Amino acid sequence: MGTKYNPSIVRNGLLYYLDAANTRSYSGSGFTVNGLVGGIGATLVNGVGYGSTDNGYFNLDGTNDFILAPDIASLNLTSDLTAIVWFKIIAFPGNDWVRVIGKGDISNRTFGFWYNSGSPNVFLYQRYGASNVSILINTTLQLNTWYQGAVTSGGSSHRMYINGLEIGNSTVSPPFSSSSSLLKIGYGDVHQYHNGYISHSMIYNRALTAQEVLQNYNALKKRFGL
């Protein structure tokens, strides 16, 4: 994959991987991001910017910017998965939701990791199906702070992690909704756009263990001063 990390990033089941720090993934200019596994990349939509501090990040303006993956069947995950994203919030959108990474529209939310800056602040892992996953955790969101958000589904077990630590879970049986809406990073088809930075995004076709989620966090945290 090009960039070396210590400890290494978990590769088993890795379907999708964008990294603003890796010149094989992004050159620092233009609107095309190359995927580091599987040849699945993305398009920077509506003028997403780039910053070189913290080794590199995509800068989303909170107005209409997002990162759009292509229409690839393997990303339409309706059962087991892990989604991981490193992000920083520069400004809150008011009392409203932002989907940092996910797939699905307002009717068929295949999966999504969200935050809400209302009162109280919350993180949310959401999936729609015959029964819905809704892991909603009150928190205190900090501006100008890097977070690693991770959500996993394995069978009927669903978990949410922040900075390598589990903060919530639920038990809901699959399958979950399929959707023709494409994977988006920084926007969820509804509600608000992310105003801030996105560095890494990863999708797996299995549920990473708690140890593996922590391993991925430890592999990158020094880059963000954590």
Buried (B, 14 or more C-beta within 10 A) or exposed (E): BEBEBEEEBBEEBBBBBBBBBBEEBBEEEEEEBBBBBBEBBBBBBBEBEBBEEBBBBBBBBBEEBBBBBEEBEEBBBBBBBBBBBBBBBBEBBEEEBBBBBBBBBEEBBBBBBBBBBEEEBBBBBBBBBEBEBBBBBEBEBEEEEBBBBBBBBBEEEBBBBBBBEBBBBBEBEBEBBBBEBBBBBBBBBEBBBBBBBBBBBBBBBBBBBBEBBBBBBBBBBEBBEB
